[in-house]
């Protein structure tokens, strides 16, 4: 492991001052970063511990929820407001990792975890543009069963591993940031990048910028929501396909709907096309199938992962049928 310095920040201004130094990285629960350091994929010169900052989960008068970036995943999944108002988020977090990992992992760290592509982790011979830009991508012609079918590029076909982020994307979460240039906020759907020609850049964060909180806007119909994760085994594994969904039906017609997919793209994939196709349509299996097909129409499979297209379509339909009380 490369030598590094360690400092525990007392507050956000100190964290940002320390985090702006060349080679510095913020440390939350360390459930991803420490693994990457052990594998020498990440080689930070300095770690800035931010686990003591912004741990509160605040219920606001307007019905929204403000989640401190250092809140533990367990605390978020078990919070009464999350369980009742945003059950898809609680389910996504529980599906994402064992209790031990959830007890350590932070909300901000979950947002910034890196891909679990095996070629990214193989620094002993595999080519990976995410790890070493310009090197090439062995996943494209290699074993690519777990890789992206949406939003990939000729430079990278890796997928984003988070379950929590898929639920947050569906809920329209807003990420609050602070950094050397001041504070700003952006939609979670705008936080992560598609690979294009620079897959080494996972997010739009500027150097030294710190995630301080995640805001969940009030969304009453999110109380009727679900998260379904399809994986190779029932124990903790990364999603082949996952679906986060909430739907509002009035008189048998879809008034509003939120959909996001995991396991299919370089970022949590908000299914805007499917949402637009469903609004104003009958809440029927035929409508669900048409919307799912429209969302996956742009999919571009690799040699080993074409099954994800049909799997994603079927999972979207199954989740929406379950939420609307319809039978296959």
C-alpha positions in Angstrom: 0.0 0.0 0.0 1.3 3.5 -0.9 2.1 5.6 2.2 -0.4 8.3 3.0 -1.2 10.8 5.7 -4.4 10.8 7.8 -6.4 13.6 9.3 -9.8 13.7 11.0 -11.7 16.9 10.0 -13.5 18.8 12.8 -15.9 20.5 10.4 -16.7 21.0 6.8 -14.4 24.0 6.2 -11.4 22.1 7.6 -12.3 19.0 5.6 -12.4 21.1 2.4 -9.1 22.8 3.2 -7.5 19.4 3.7 -9.3 17.8 0.8 -8.1 20.4 -1.7 -4.5 19.2 -1.3 -3.1 17.3 -4.3 -3.8 13.6 -3.9 -6.2 13.9 -1.0 -9.3 11.8 -0.7 -12.3 12.0 1.6 -12.8 8.9 3.8 -16.3 7.8 4.9 -16.9 4.2 6.0 -14.1 3.1 3.7 -16.0 0.0 2.5 -15.0 0.8 -1.1 -12.0 3.1 -0.9 -10.0 1.0 1.5 -10.5 -2.1 -0.7 -9.3 -0.2 -3.7 -6.2 1.0 -1.7 -5.4 -2.6 -0.7 -5.5 -3.5 -4.4 -3.4 -0.4 -5.2 -6.1 0.8 -7.6 -6.4 3.9 -5.5 -3.2 5.6 -4.2 -4.2 8.7 -2.3 -1.5 10.8 -0.7 -3.8 11.8 2.1 -7.0 10.7 3.7 -9.4 13.1 5.3 -11.8 11.4 7.7 -15.3 13.1 7.4 -17.3 10.5 9.3 -17.9 12.9 12.2 -19.6 15.5 9.9 -23.3 15.8 9.0 -24.7 12.6 10.4 -28.3 13.8 11.1 -31.4 12.8 9.2 -33.8 15.8 9.3 -37.5 15.8 8.6 -38.6 19.1 7.2 -41.9 20.9 7.5 -42.5 20.6 3.7 -42.3 16.9 3.9 -38.8 16.6 2.4 -35.9 14.8 4.1 -32.4 16.1 4.5 -29.8 13.4 5.0 -26.3 14.2 6.2 -23.6 12.7 4.0 -22.0 11.0 7.0 -25.2 9.2 8.0 -24.7 5.5 8.1 -26.6 3.4 5.6 -28.2 1.4 8.4 -29.5 4.6 10.1 -31.1 5.7 6.8 -32.7 2.3 6.0 -34.2 2.1 9.5 -35.4 5.7 9.8 -39.2 5.8 10.3 -39.7 8.5 7.7 -37.7 6.5 5.1 -39.6 3.3 5.8 -43.0 5.0 5.6 -42.5 7.7 2.9 -39.8 6.2 0.7 -39.9 2.4 1.3 -38.1 1.8 -2.0 -35.0 3.5 -0.5 -35.0 1.3 2.6 -35.4 -1.8 0.5 -32.6 -0.8 -1.8 -30.1 -0.2 1.0 -31.0 -3.5 2.7 -30.5 -5.3 -0.7 -27.2 -3.6 -1.2 -25.0 -5.1 1.5 -24.7 -7.1 4.6 -25.6 -5.6 8.0 -21.9 -5.2 8.9 -21.2 -3.2 5.7 -24.4 -1.1 6.1 -23.3 -0.2 9.7 -20.0 1.2 8.3 -20.9 2.7 5.0 -22.0 6.3 4.7 -24.5 7.9 2.4 -21.9 10.2 0.8 -19.5 7.3 0.3 -22.2 5.2 -1.3 -22.8 7.9 -3.9 -19.1 7.9 -4.8 -18.3 4.2 -4.8 -16.6 2.9 -7.9 -17.4 0.2 -10.4 -16.9 -3.5 -9.5 -15.8 -4.4 -13.0 -13.3 -7.2 -12.7 -11.0 -5.7 -15.3 -10.9 -2.4 -13.3 -9.8 -4.4 -10.2 -7.2 -6.4 -12.2 -4.1 -4.2 -12.1 -1.9 -7.2 -13.0 -2.5 -7.4 -16.8 -6.0 -6.3 -17.7 -6.4 -3.1 -19.7 -8.8 -0.6 -18.3 -9.4 3.0 -19.4 -11.1 3.8 -16.1 -8.0 2.8 -14.2 -5.4 4.0 -16.8 -6.9 6.3 -19.5 -5.8 5.4 -23.0 -4.9 1.8 -22.1 -8.0 0.2 -23.7 -11.0 -1.8 -22.3 -10.6 -5.6 -22.1 -14.2 -6.0 -21.0 -15.5 -5.1 -24.5 -14.1 -8.3 -26.0 -13.8 -10.2 -22.7 -16.2 -11.7 -20.3 -18.8 -9.0 -20.1 -21.9 -10.6 -18.6 -22.2 -8.0 -15.8 -21.5 -5.0 -18.0 -23.6 -2.1 -19.4 -26.2 -2.2 -22.1 -27.2 1.5 -21.9 -25.1 4.6 -22.1 -21.7 2.8 -22.6 -19.0 3.9 -24.9 -16.1 2.5 -26.9 -13.9 3.4 -24.0 -15.8 1.8 -21.1 -18.7 -0.6 -20.5 -18.6 -0.7 -16.7 -21.7 -0.4 -14.6 -22.4 1.6 -11.4 -22.7 -0.8 -8.4 -24.9 1.1 -6.0 -28.4 0.0 -5.1 -29.1 3.1 -3.0 -28.3 5.5 -5.8 -30.9 3.8 -8.1 -33.6 4.5 -5.5 -32.3 8.1 -5.0 -32.4 8.6 -8.8 -36.1 7.5 -8.9 -36.9 9.8 -6.0 -35.4 12.9 -7.6 -32.8 13.3 -4.9 -30.7 16.5 -4.8 -27.1 16.4 -3.8 -25.6 19.3 -1.8 -21.9 20.0 -2.2 -19.3 22.3 -0.7 -15.9 23.0 -1.9 -13.1 25.5 -2.5 -15.4 27.4 -4.9 -18.3 27.4 -2.5 -21.6 25.5 -2.2 -23.9 24.2 -4.9 -26.6 21.7 -5.4 -27.5 19.4 -8.3 -29.8 16.5 -9.1 -28.4 13.1 -8.3 -29.1 12.2 -11.9 -26.5 14.8 -12.9 -23.9 13.8 -10.4 -22.6 10.7 -12.2 -21.2 10.8 -15.7 -21.5 8.5 -18.6 -18.1 7.2 -19.7 -17.9 8.8 -23.2 -14.1 9.4 -23.8 -13.2 9.9 -20.1 -14.4 6.9 -18.1 -11.8 7.7 -15.4 -14.2 10.5 -14.3 -17.0 8.9 -12.4 -18.7 12.2 -11.3 -18.9 15.9 -12.1 -17.3 16.8 -8.7 -14.6 19.4 -8.8 -11.2 18.7 -7.0 -11.7 19.0 -3.2 -15.5 19.1 -3.5 -17.3 17.4 -0.6 -20.8 15.9 -0.5 -22.5 17.4 2.5 -26.1 16.1 2.3 -28.7 14.5 0.1 -32.2 15.9 0.0 -35.3 13.9 -0.8 -38.1 16.2 -2.0 -41.6 15.5 -0.7 -43.2 12.9 -3.0 -46.4 11.6 -1.4 -47.0 8.8 -3.9 -43.4 7.4 -3.1 -45.1 5.8 -0.1 -46.4 3.3 -2.6 -43.1 2.2 -4.1 -40.8 -0.8 -4.4 -37.2 -1.9 -5.2 -36.4 -5.2 -6.9 -32.9 -6.5 -7.4 -32.2 -9.5 -9.7 -28.8 -11.1 -9.0 -27.0 -14.4 -9.4 -27.5 -15.5 -5.8 -29.7 -14.5 -2.8 -26.7 -13.5 -0.6 -25.2 -10.1 -1.2 -24.2 -9.8 -4.9 -24.3 -6.8 -7.3 -27.3 -6.4 -9.4 -27.6 -7.9 -12.9 -30.7 -5.6 -13.2 -32.5 -3.7 -10.5 -35.7 -1.5 -10.7 -36.8 1.3 -8.4 -40.3 2.3 -8.9 -43.1 4.5 -7.5 -46.5 4.9 -9.2 -49.6 7.1 -8.8 -52.7 5.7 -10.4 -56.1 7.5 -10.5 -59.1 5.9 -12.0 -57.0 3.2 -13.6 -54.8 5.8 -15.4 -51.1 6.5 -14.5 -51.0 10.0 -13.2 -47.3 10.0 -12.3 -44.6 7.4 -12.1 -40.9 7.3 -11.2 -38.6 4.6 -12.5 -34.8 4.0 -12.3 -32.6 1.0 -13.3 -29.5 -0.4 -11.8 -26.9 -2.9 -13.2 -27.4 -1.6 -16.8 -25.3 1.5 -17.1 -22.3 3.5 -16.0 -24.6 5.6 -13.7 -27.9 5.0 -12.0 -30.3 5.1 -14.9 -33.4 7.2 -14.6 -35.9 5.7 -17.0 -37.2 9.0 -18.4 -38.5 7.4 -21.7 -40.5 4.8 -19.8 -41.9 7.4 -17.4 -43.1 9.6 -20.3 -44.6 6.7 -22.1 -46.6 5.7 -19.1 -48.1 9.0 -17.9 -51.7 9.4 -18.9 -51.9 5.7 -20.1 -53.9 2.9 -18.6 -52.2 1.2 -15.6 -52.2 -2.1 -17.5 -49.7 -4.8 -18.3 -49.7 -3.8 -22.0 -48.8 -0.2 -21.1 -46.0 -1.4 -18.8 -44.6 -3.6 -21.5 -44.7 -0.9 -24.1 -43.0 1.6 -21.7 -40.3 -1.0 -20.8 -39.6 -1.7 -24.4 -39.3 2.0 -25.3 -36.8 2.4 -22.5 -34.6 -0.5 -23.6 -34.9 0.3 -27.3 -31.5 2.1 -27.2 -29.7 -0.8 -25.5 -26.6 -2.1 -27.1 -25.6 -5.5 -25.7 -22.2 -7.1 -25.7 -21.4 -10.7 -26.4 -22.4 -12.0 -22.9 -25.1 -9.6 -21.6 -27.9 -9.4 -24.2 -30.1 -11.2 -21.6 -30.1 -8.0 -19.6 -32.4 -6.3 -22.1 -35.2 -8.8 -21.7 -34.5 -9.1 -18.0 -34.8 -5.4 -17.4 -38.1 -5.2 -19.4 -39.6 -8.1 -17.5 -38.5 -6.7 -14.1 -40.0 -3.3 -14.9 -43.3 -4.9 -15.8 -43.3 -7.2 -12.8 -42.6 -4.3 -10.3 -45.3 -2.1 -11.8 -47.8 -5.0 -11.8 -47.0 -5.6 -8.2 -47.5 -2.0 -7.2 -50.8 -1.7 -9.1 -52.2 -5.1 -7.9 -52.2 -6.6 -11.4 -51.4 -10.2 -12.2 -49.0 -11.2 -15.0 
